[in-house]
Amino acid sequence: MVTPAPVIDKLEETTHQLNLNNDIYILTMKTIPYEKIHFNIRQVNNISFYYYEKDYDYEEITKILLLQRNYYDNINKIFKFYDTALKRNKVSLTQDKQKKIMILSLKKILDFDEIECCLNLIEKKITNEEMITILFNEIKEMKLNQNKRHDYNINNINNYENNENNEMIQTLIKKNEQLEKKINFIIDENIKLKNSISELKNTLEEINKKNNKEEKEEKEEKEEKKEKEIFVEEEVNFKMQNIDINFYGNPELLTLRDTITNNNSNSGWLREFALYTRLTDNVEYLVYNNKNSYNLDVIRLKDKKLVHYLKGHKDKVSVIRYFVQKNIKEYLLSCDESRIVFCWDIQNFSQKFKIHTNYSGYIWDALILFNIRENNYIFLPSNSTNEYTKIYEFNDLPQFVKNIYNTNENKTNYILPWYYNNNYYLIECCNSKISINNILKDEHYATLSNEPEGLHCCGYIFNDNFLCVTDYNNNLIRIWDLINKSIFSEIYYESNLAYGIIPWNDNYSIVACSGCLVIIDLKQKRMVNKISFKKLKPNFCGIKKIKLSNLGECVVCSDVNNSIRLFNLKNI
């Protein structure tokens, strides 16, 4: 038979002030749902305060009272206090700044678990026995004053507990079985849901992979198309920068027309000059280095009038090259024997920038290439081994970009750009070989050499992939097949010291030699004429062609006697 639980009248909240060992405690008790009483004990007159808060069933309170004597002997097993030391600092106990310094925890009384007990206050110590006395006194008072407890002997309580426990166990077993069924059902449903989610996830992944693949292929196709368009545009721009217009007259009819300048001085021989037709008015000009002042004199060819001069060089000029950007802007590059490079905007005859190269060897050539992977670059070689050909940015403040791979093995006299298979290459005409290297990648394309080896002073590209180059020492020109990296033909002629060469058209080349101009028929692979000048005895070193509005197709040559002479066809 199950013993009924004690009937306890409902308690209104009651508050009691407890005085113990000069300390003041406030005990609050009230009934809460589910047959429990809520206890709250707080110390109120010490900066090291504690509070204890606990809910008890009515029957637990009864057992506490009945077993009080037994528990006095094991007082250290009941309560555990937590304390944080406040040391000597005062704490304001206002409502908004209260801090829980100690928490008193009460384990179930009948479990007899050992609980470490310690109450450490800073200056005052309250024993566990004193605290339990406070608690029990209040419980007794509650029992006596409110008449809410009934007397039960220990045997009845034990019987009650046993019966209650048996019923509780059976109830728990049933509830557990029901719960297990629910759990198993939930597990099954969860597995089904996971499988469905997994299938859905796999389907989504397949769809995403397909979409990503299609997007990737479409993107790659667009990029490939764009890249091809860029390559085509770059190739067109590149060829337009380096195009050499075909002349249609017979070069064998060339004759001396005029001496443009006779710059006699002891300051050195005239090697370099530039010819150009100004974009704004189609007027033809010549730019050369005045050896007396080191200025770059700008001569109008029509009347040989000095129209301007570019001032800045302090030494003999070894390079003068003319460049056009997108058929809009015109520039000159000039280098002197102090290894200083100037860039001139010749539309307004102003200096754009200058570069100090710090080379030990002379600079015999220079190059500007526009629109290489959407960038513009300057190329400067050295005529000394162990010094690389350098790339600089082309802008108002040019910065060094990189050294071109493998070019430190060369003594470079002349450089040419070559575009092949979507790559940019720099061809260097060196003392004993032709060296070809990738401009943007660290890649050596080829070294071209053949016996007898000589000094390669000048050259040009024709039919896109053939190089025509002079041999200063061996009275011949060589034509190289650049794709197959082999000799296409060698053409000997009756002269020596060939310094410069130009293409007249697809059939003819003109070689500037010592004392003469040699006309080479490329198709017949032989010299067809040698134009000699016995009275002048020129030693030609520079040669260029230009079409003048008043004289037609012309050739301009410089020689070591510091003279620049103009040749045109006899029938003009």
C-alpha positions as CSV (number, residue, x, y, z in Angstrom):
1,M,0.0,0.0,0.0
2,V,1.3,3.4,-1.0
3,T,1.6,5.9,1.9
4,P,0.2,9.3,0.8
5,A,2.5,12.3,0.8
6,P,2.1,14.7,3.7
7,V,-0.3,17.5,3.2
8,I,1.2,20.9,3.6
9,D,-0.8,24.0,3.6
10,K,0.2,26.6,1.0
11,L,2.6,29.2,2.4
12,E,2.6,32.8,1.6
13,E,6.1,34.2,1.2
14,T,7.7,34.8,4.6
15,T,10.9,36.6,5.4
16,H,13.0,36.2,8.6
17,Q,16.0,38.0,9.9
18,L,18.6,35.8,11.5
19,N,21.4,37.0,13.7
20,L,24.3,34.7,14.2
21,N,27.8,35.6,15.5
22,N,27.3,39.3,14.9
23,D,26.2,38.6,11.3
24,I,22.8,39.3,9.8
25,Y,21.1,36.8,7.5
26,I,17.8,37.2,5.6
27,L,15.8,33.9,5.1
28,T,13.0,34.0,2.6
29,M,10.6,31.0,2.2
30,K,7.6,30.5,-0.1
31,T,5.6,27.7,-1.7
32,I,6.1,27.0,-5.4
33,P,4.3,24.6,-7.7
34,Y,4.8,20.9,-7.6
35,E,4.7,20.6,-3.8
36,K,8.0,22.4,-3.2
37,I,9.3,25.2,-0.8
38,H,11.8,27.7,-2.0
39,F,14.5,28.8,0.4
40,N,16.8,31.9,0.0
41,I,19.4,32.8,2.6
42,R,21.5,36.0,2.2
43,Q,24.1,37.6,4.4
44,V,23.6,41.3,4.4
45,N,26.1,43.0,6.6
46,N,29.5,41.8,5.3
47,I,31.3,42.8,2.1
48,S,32.2,39.1,1.7
49,F,28.6,38.0,1.3
50,Y,27.1,34.6,0.3
51,Y,23.7,33.5,-0.7
52,Y,22.1,30.1,-0.7
53,E,19.1,29.2,-2.8
54,K,17.3,25.8,-3.0
55,D,13.9,24.2,-3.6
56,Y,12.9,21.3,-1.4
57,D,10.0,18.8,-1.6
58,Y,7.9,18.7,1.5
59,E,8.9,15.1,2.2
60,E,12.6,16.0,1.9
61,I,12.1,18.7,4.6
62,T,10.4,16.2,6.8
63,K,13.3,13.7,6.3
64,I,15.8,16.5,7.1
65,L,14.1,17.1,10.4
66,L,13.8,13.4,11.3
67,L,17.4,12.6,10.3
68,Q,18.8,15.8,11.7
69,R,20.6,14.0,14.4
70,N,22.3,11.6,12.0
71,Y,23.5,14.3,9.8
72,Y,25.0,16.4,12.5
73,D,27.6,13.7,12.7
74,N,28.4,14.0,9.0
75,I,28.0,17.7,8.6
76,N,30.9,18.1,6.1
77,K,29.1,15.9,3.6
78,I,26.1,18.2,3.1
79,F,27.1,21.7,2.0
80,K,29.6,23.1,-0.4
81,F,30.5,26.8,-0.4
82,Y,32.2,28.7,-3.2
83,D,34.0,31.9,-2.3
84,T,36.0,34.4,-4.2
85,A,38.3,36.5,-2.2
86,L,37.4,40.2,-2.2
87,K,40.6,40.9,-0.2
88,R,40.3,44.3,1.3
89,N,38.3,46.1,-1.4
90,K,34.8,47.2,-0.5
91,V,32.0,46.2,-2.7
92,S,28.9,48.3,-3.2
93,L,25.9,45.9,-2.8
94,T,23.5,48.0,-4.8
95,Q,20.8,46.1,-6.6
96,D,22.4,46.5,-10.1
97,K,25.9,45.6,-9.0
98,Q,25.3,42.6,-6.8
99,K,27.7,39.8,-7.4
100,K,27.3,36.2,-6.5
101,I,30.4,35.5,-4.4
102,M,29.4,32.1,-2.9
103,I,26.9,29.6,-3.9
104,L,25.7,27.0,-1.4
105,S,24.6,23.7,-3.1
106,L,22.7,21.1,-1.4
107,K,22.8,17.5,-2.7
108,K,19.9,15.1,-2.3
109,I,19.9,14.3,1.4
110,L,19.3,10.5,1.0
111,D,22.1,9.9,-1.5
112,F,24.9,10.3,1.1
113,D,27.3,11.4,-1.6
114,E,30.5,12.9,-0.2
115,I,30.5,16.6,-0.9
116,E,33.5,18.7,-0.1
117,C,32.5,21.5,2.1
118,C,34.3,24.8,2.6
119,L,33.2,28.3,3.6
120,N,36.0,30.8,3.4
121,L,35.2,34.4,4.2
122,I,37.8,37.1,4.4
123,E,37.7,38.0,8.0
124,K,34.8,36.0,9.4
125,K,34.2,32.3,9.2
126,I,30.9,30.6,9.6
127,T,30.9,26.9,10.1
128,N,28.7,24.5,8.2
129,E,27.2,23.5,11.5
130,E,26.1,27.0,12.3
131,M,24.5,27.4,8.8
132,I,22.6,24.1,9.0
133,T,21.4,25.1,12.4
134,I,20.0,28.3,10.9
135,L,18.2,26.3,8.2
136,F,16.8,23.7,10.5
137,N,15.6,26.2,13.1
138,E,13.7,28.0,10.4
139,I,12.2,24.7,9.1
140,K,11.2,23.8,12.7
141,E,9.7,27.2,13.1
142,M,7.8,26.8,9.9
143,K,6.5,23.4,11.0
144,L,5.4,24.5,14.4
145,N,4.0,27.9,13.6
146,Q,2.2,27.1,10.4
147,N,1.1,23.5,11.4
148,K,2.1,22.2,7.9
149,R,3.8,19.1,8.8
150,H,2.4,15.7,10.0
151,D,4.2,13.2,12.1
152,Y,5.4,10.2,10.2
153,N,7.6,7.5,11.6
154,I,10.6,6.4,9.6
155,N,9.1,3.0,8.7
156,N,6.0,4.5,7.1
157,I,8.2,6.9,5.2
158,N,10.4,4.0,4.0
159,N,7.4,1.9,3.0
160,Y,5.9,4.9,1.2
161,E,9.2,5.4,-0.6
162,N,9.5,1.8,-1.6
163,N,5.9,1.6,-3.0
164,E,6.3,4.9,-4.6
165,N,9.5,3.8,-6.2
166,N,8.0,0.6,-7.5
167,E,5.1,2.5,-9.1
168,M,7.5,5.0,-10.5
169,I,9.8,2.2,-11.9
170,Q,6.8,0.6,-13.7
171,T,5.7,3.9,-15.0
172,L,9.2,4.7,-16.2
173,I,9.5,1.3,-17.9
174,K,6.2,1.9,-19.8
175,K,7.2,5.4,-20.7
176,N,10.6,4.2,-21.8
177,E,9.1,1.6,-24.1
178,Q,6.9,4.2,-25.6
179,L,9.8,6.5,-25.9
180,E,11.9,3.8,-27.6
181,K,9.2,3.3,-30.2
182,K,9.0,7.0,-30.9
183,I,12.8,7.2,-31.1
184,N,13.0,4.2,-33.5
185,F,10.3,5.8,-35.6
186,I,12.1,9.1,-35.6
187,I,15.4,7.3,-36.5
188,D,13.8,5.5,-39.4
189,E,12.2,8.8,-40.7
190,N,15.5,10.5,-40.2
191,I,17.3,7.9,-42.3
192,K,14.7,8.3,-45.0
193,L,15.1,12.0,-44.8
194,K,18.9,11.8,-45.0
195,N,18.7,9.5,-48.0
196,S,16.3,11.9,-49.7
197,I,18.6,14.8,-48.9
198,S,21.6,12.9,-50.1
199,E,19.8,12.0,-53.4
200,L,18.8,15.6,-53.8
201,K,22.3,16.8,-53.0
202,N,23.8,14.4,-55.6
203,T,21.3,15.7,-58.2
204,L,22.1,19.3,-57.4
205,E,25.9,18.6,-57.5
206,E,25.4,16.9,-61.0
207,I,23.4,19.9,-62.1
208,N,26.0,22.3,-60.7
209,K,28.9,20.4,-62.3
210,K,27.1,20.4,-65.6
211,N,26.3,24.1,-65.3
212,N,29.9,24.9,-64.2
213,K,31.3,22.8,-67.0
214,E,29.1,24.7,-69.5
215,E,30.0,28.0,-68.0
216,K,33.7,27.1,-68.0
217,E,33.6,26.0,-71.6
218,E,31.7,29.1,-72.6
219,K,34.2,31.3,-70.6
220,E,37.2,29.5,-72.1
221,E,35.7,29.8,-75.6
222,K,35.1,33.5,-75.1
223,E,38.6,34.0,-73.6
224,E,40.2,32.0,-76.5
225,K,38.2,34.0,-79.0
226,K,39.2,37.2,-77.3
227,E,42.8,36.1,-77.1
228,K,42.8,35.2,-80.8
229,E,41.4,38.6,-81.5
230,I,44.1,40.2,-79.3
231,F,46.8,38.2,-81.1
232,V,45.5,39.2,-84.5
233,E,45.2,42.9,-83.4
234,E,48.7,42.7,-81.9
235,E,50.1,41.1,-85.0
236,V,48.6,43.7,-87.3
237,N,49.7,46.6,-85.0
238,F,53.2,45.0,-84.8
239,K,53.6,44.7,-88.5
240,M,52.2,48.2,-89.1
241,Q,54.9,49.5,-86.7
242,N,57.7,47.8,-88.6
243,I,56.3,47.9,-92.2
244,D,58.8,48.8,-94.9
245,I,57.0,50.2,-97.9
246,N,58.0,48.7,-101.3
247,F,59.5,51.0,-103.9
248,Y,58.7,50.3,-107.5
249,G,61.6,52.0,-109.4
250,N,64.7,50.2,-110.5
251,P,67.3,50.6,-107.8
252,E,70.1,50.1,-110.3
253,L,69.3,53.6,-111.6
254,L,70.2,55.3,-108.3
255,T,72.5,58.3,-108.7
256,L,73.9,61.0,-106.4
257,R,71.6,64.0,-106.2
258,D,72.7,66.1,-103.3
259,T,74.9,66.5,-100.2
260,I,72.5,67.4,-97.4
261,T,75.1,68.2,-94.8
262,N,78.8,68.2,-94.6
263,N,79.5,68.2,-90.9
264,N,83.3,68.1,-90.9
265,S,84.9,68.0,-87.5
266,N,87.4,66.0,-85.5
267,S,84.7,64.8,-83.1
268,G,84.1,61.4,-84.7
269,W,82.4,59.9,-87.7
270,L,78.7,60.2,-88.5
271,R,76.9,56.9,-88.2
272,E,73.3,57.4,-87.3
273,F,70.5,59.5,-88.6
274,A,66.7,59.3,-88.9
275,L,64.3,60.0,-91.8
276,Y,60.6,60.6,-91.4
277,T,57.5,62.1,-93.0
278,R,55.7,64.2,-90.4
279,L,52.1,63.0,-89.9
280,T,50.6,66.4,-89.6
281,D,51.7,67.9,-92.9
282,N,53.5,65.1,-94.9
283,V,56.7,67.1,-94.9
284,E,59.9,65.0,-95.0
285,Y,62.7,65.6,-92.4
286,L,66.1,64.3,-91.5
287,V,67.5,64.3,-88.0
288,Y,71.2,63.9,-87.4
289,N,73.8,64.5,-84.7
290,N,75.7,67.8,-85.2
291,K,79.2,66.8,-84.1
292,N,80.2,70.4,-83.3
293,S,77.4,70.9,-80.7
294,Y,76.1,67.3,-80.1
295,N,72.6,68.7,-80.7
296,L,70.2,66.8,-82.9
297,D,69.6,69.0,-85.9
298,V,66.2,68.7,-87.7
299,I,66.6,69.4,-91.4
300,R,63.7,69.9,-93.9
301,L,64.7,67.8,-96.9
302,K,62.9,69.8,-99.5
303,D,65.1,72.8,-99.0
304,K,67.8,71.5,-96.6
305,K,66.7,74.1,-94.1
306,L,67.4,73.7,-90.3
307,V,64.0,74.0,-88.7
308,H,64.8,72.9,-85.2
309,Y,67.3,71.3,-83.0
310,L,67.0,69.0,-79.9
311,K,69.4,69.9,-77.1
312,G,70.4,67.5,-74.4
313,H,73.3,65.2,-75.4
314,K,76.8,65.9,-74.1
315,D,78.5,63.3,-76.2
316,K,78.6,61.7,-79.7
317,V,75.3,60.1,-80.6
318,S,75.4,56.4,-81.6
319,V,71.7,55.8,-82.2
320,I,68.8,57.8,-83.7
321,R,65.6,55.9,-84.4
322,Y,62.1,57.1,-85.4
323,F,58.9,55.5,-84.2
324,V,55.2,56.0,-84.8
325,Q,52.5,55.1,-82.2
326,K,49.1,54.2,-83.8
327,N,49.7,56.6,-86.6
328,I,49.0,59.4,-84.2
329,K,52.2,60.2,-82.2
330,E,55.8,60.4,-83.4
331,Y,58.9,59.8,-81.2
332,L,62.7,59.7,-81.6
333,L,65.0,57.6,-79.5
334,S,68.6,58.8,-79.3
335,C,71.6,57.3,-77.4
336,D,75.0,58.8,-77.0
337,E,78.4,57.3,-76.1
338,S,77.8,58.3,-72.4
339,R,75.1,55.6,-72.5
340,I,72.3,58.1,-71.9
341,V,69.1,57.6,-73.8
342,F,66.7,60.4,-74.7
343,C,63.2,60.2,-76.0
344,W,61.8,63.1,-78.0
345,D,58.3,64.0,-78.9
346,I,59.0,65.4,-82.3
347,Q,55.5,66.8,-83.0
348,N,56.3,69.6,-80.5
349,F,60.1,69.1,-80.4
350,S,60.2,68.4,-76.7
351,Q,62.1,66.0,-74.5
352,K,59.8,63.3,-73.1
353,F,62.3,61.5,-70.8
354,K,65.8,60.2,-70.5
355,I,67.4,57.0,-69.1
356,H,70.8,56.5,-67.6
357,T,71.6,52.9,-68.4
358,N,75.0,52.5,-66.6
359,Y,76.2,50.1,-69.4
360,S,79.9,49.6,-69.8
361,G,79.5,48.9,-73.5
362,Y,78.1,51.3,-76.1
363,I,74.5,51.3,-77.2
364,W,74.4,50.8,-81.0
365,D,70.7,50.4,-81.4
366,A,67.3,51.0,-79.6
367,L,63.8,50.0,-80.1
368,I,60.2,51.0,-79.0
369,L,57.4,48.5,-79.4
370,F,53.8,49.6,-78.8
371,N,50.9,47.4,-77.7
372,I,52.6,44.3,-76.5
373,R,50.0,42.7,-74.3
374,E,48.5,46.2,-73.9
375,N,51.9,47.7,-72.8
376,N,54.5,49.8,-74.4
377,Y,58.2,49.0,-74.0
378,I,61.7,50.4,-74.7
379,F,64.5,47.9,-75.6
380,L,68.1,48.9,-75.0
381,P,71.0,46.4,-75.8
382,S,74.6,46.7,-74.8
383,N,77.6,46.1,-77.1
384,S,79.4,44.3,-74.2
385,T,79.2,40.8,-73.0
386,N,77.9,40.1,-69.5
387,E,75.3,42.9,-69.9
388,Y,71.7,42.1,-70.6
389,T,69.4,43.8,-73.1
390,K,67.1,45.7,-70.8
391,I,63.3,46.5,-71.1
392,Y,61.9,49.7,-69.7
393,E,58.3,51.0,-69.5
394,F,57.5,53.6,-72.1
395,N,56.0,56.5,-70.2
396,D,57.0,59.9,-68.8
397,L,58.8,58.2,-65.9
398,P,60.2,55.0,-67.5
399,Q,60.9,52.2,-65.0
400,F,63.1,49.2,-65.5
401,V,61.0,46.1,-66.2
402,K,63.4,43.1,-66.7
403,N,66.5,41.8,-68.4
404,I,65.8,39.7,-71.5
405,Y,66.8,36.2,-70.9
406,N,70.2,34.9,-72.4
407,T,71.2,38.3,-73.9
408,N,74.2,38.8,-71.6
409,E,76.2,36.5,-73.9
410,N,76.1,38.9,-76.8
411,K,77.9,42.0,-78.2
412,T,74.8,43.4,-79.9
413,N,75.0,45.7,-82.9
414,Y,71.4,45.8,-84.1
415,I,68.1,44.6,-82.9
416,L,64.9,43.6,-84.7
417,P,61.4,42.5,-83.3
418,W,59.9,39.3,-84.7
419,Y,56.3,38.1,-84.1
420,Y,55.7,34.4,-84.5
421,N,53.2,31.8,-83.2
422,N,51.7,34.4,-80.8
423,N,55.0,35.2,-79.2
424,Y,57.3,38.2,-79.4
425,Y,61.0,37.7,-80.0
426,L,64.0,40.0,-80.1
427,I,66.5,39.2,-82.9
428,E,70.0,40.5,-82.0
429,C,72.6,40.9,-84.7
430,C,75.9,40.2,-82.8
431,N,79.6,40.0,-83.6
432,S,79.6,36.3,-84.6
433,K,76.0,35.1,-84.4
434,I,72.3,35.9,-84.5
435,S,70.6,35.4,-81.1
436,I,66.8,35.1,-80.8
437,N,65.1,35.3,-77.4
438,N,61.5,35.6,-76.2
439,I,60.8,39.1,-75.0
440,L,58.3,38.3,-72.3
441,K,59.3,34.8,-71.3
442,D,62.7,33.4,-70.1
443,E,63.1,31.4,-73.3
444,H,65.9,31.2,-75.8
445,Y,64.5,30.5,-79.3
446,A,67.7,30.0,-81.4
447,T,71.3,30.9,-82.0
448,L,72.0,31.2,-85.7
449,S,75.6,31.0,-86.9
450,N,77.5,29.8,-90.0
451,E,81.1,29.7,-91.3
452,P,82.7,31.9,-92.1
453,E,81.5,33.9,-89.1
454,G,81.6,37.7,-89.3
455,L,80.3,40.9,-87.8
456,H,76.5,41.3,-88.3
457,C,75.9,45.1,-88.4
458,C,72.4,45.4,-89.8
459,G,69.4,43.4,-91.0
460,Y,65.7,43.4,-91.7
461,I,62.7,41.0,-91.8
462,F,60.9,40.2,-95.0
463,N,58.0,37.8,-95.9
464,D,57.3,37.7,-92.1
465,N,59.7,34.9,-91.2
466,F,62.9,35.5,-93.1
467,L,65.9,37.5,-91.9
468,C,68.3,39.3,-94.3
469,V,71.5,40.3,-92.5
470,T,74.9,41.7,-93.5
471,D,78.3,40.2,-92.8
472,Y,80.8,43.1,-92.4
473,N,83.8,40.9,-92.8
474,N,83.0,38.4,-95.5
475,N,81.4,40.3,-98.5
476,L,78.0,38.5,-98.3
477,I,74.5,38.7,-97.0
478,R,72.7,35.8,-95.4
479,I,69.0,35.0,-95.5
480,W,67.8,32.9,-92.6
481,D,64.7,30.9,-92.5
482,L,63.6,31.8,-88.9
483,I,61.0,29.1,-88.5
484,N,63.4,26.2,-89.5
485,K,66.4,28.0,-88.0
486,S,68.5,27.4,-91.1
487,I,70.2,29.2,-93.9
488,F,67.9,29.9,-96.8
489,S,70.5,31.5,-99.1
490,E,73.9,33.2,-99.0
491,I,74.7,35.9,-101.6
492,Y,78.2,37.1,-102.3
493,Y,79.1,40.5,-103.8
494,E,82.2,42.3,-105.0
495,S,82.8,44.8,-102.2
496,N,83.7,44.8,-98.6
497,L,82.9,46.3,-95.2
498,A,79.1,46.1,-95.5
499,Y,77.7,48.2,-92.7
500,G,74.1,48.8,-93.6
501,I,71.3,47.1,-95.5
502,I,67.8,48.1,-96.5
503,P,64.9,46.4,-98.5
504,W,64.1,48.3,-101.6
505,N,61.2,46.0,-102.3
506,D,60.5,42.2,-102.2
507,N,63.0,41.6,-105.0
508,Y,65.9,43.9,-104.2
509,S,68.2,44.8,-101.3
510,I,70.7,47.7,-101.1
511,V,73.9,47.2,-99.2
512,A,76.0,50.2,-98.0
513,C,79.6,49.3,-98.4
514,S,83.0,50.9,-98.5
515,G,83.0,53.2,-101.6
516,C,79.8,51.9,-103.2
517,L,76.2,50.8,-103.0
518,V,75.6,47.2,-103.9
519,I,72.2,46.2,-105.4
520,I,71.2,42.5,-104.6
521,D,68.6,40.6,-106.5
522,L,67.0,38.4,-103.9
523,K,65.2,36.1,-106.3
524,Q,68.3,35.6,-108.5
525,K,70.5,35.4,-105.3
526,R,73.2,37.6,-106.8
527,M,74.6,41.1,-107.0
528,V,73.1,42.9,-110.1
529,N,74.8,46.3,-109.8
530,K,77.5,48.1,-107.8
531,I,77.2,51.9,-107.8
532,S,80.7,53.3,-107.2
533,F,81.8,56.9,-106.4
534,K,85.5,57.1,-107.2
535,K,85.8,60.9,-106.7
536,L,84.0,60.9,-103.4
537,K,85.5,57.7,-102.0
538,P,82.7,57.4,-99.4
539,N,82.8,54.8,-96.7
540,F,79.1,54.4,-96.2
541,C,77.9,53.4,-92.7
542,G,74.2,54.3,-92.6
543,I,71.5,53.8,-95.2
544,K,67.8,54.6,-95.2
545,K,65.1,55.1,-97.9
546,I,62.4,57.7,-98.2
547,K,59.9,58.9,-100.7
548,L,60.1,62.7,-101.2
549,S,57.3,64.8,-102.6
550,N,59.6,66.5,-105.1
551,L,62.2,63.7,-105.9
552,G,60.2,60.5,-105.6
553,E,61.9,57.3,-104.3
554,C,65.3,58.1,-102.7
555,V,68.1,56.7,-100.6
556,V,70.0,58.6,-98.0
557,C,73.5,57.5,-96.8
558,S,75.9,58.7,-94.2
559,D,79.6,58.1,-94.3
560,V,82.7,58.2,-92.0
561,N,83.6,61.6,-93.5
562,N,80.6,63.1,-91.6
563,S,78.6,63.7,-94.8
564,I,75.0,62.8,-95.5
565,R,74.1,62.3,-99.2
566,L,70.9,61.8,-101.0
567,F,70.4,59.5,-104.1
568,N,67.5,59.3,-106.4
569,L,66.6,57.6,-109.6
570,K,68.1,59.0,-112.8
571,N,64.8,59.5,-114.6
572,I,63.4,61.8,-111.9
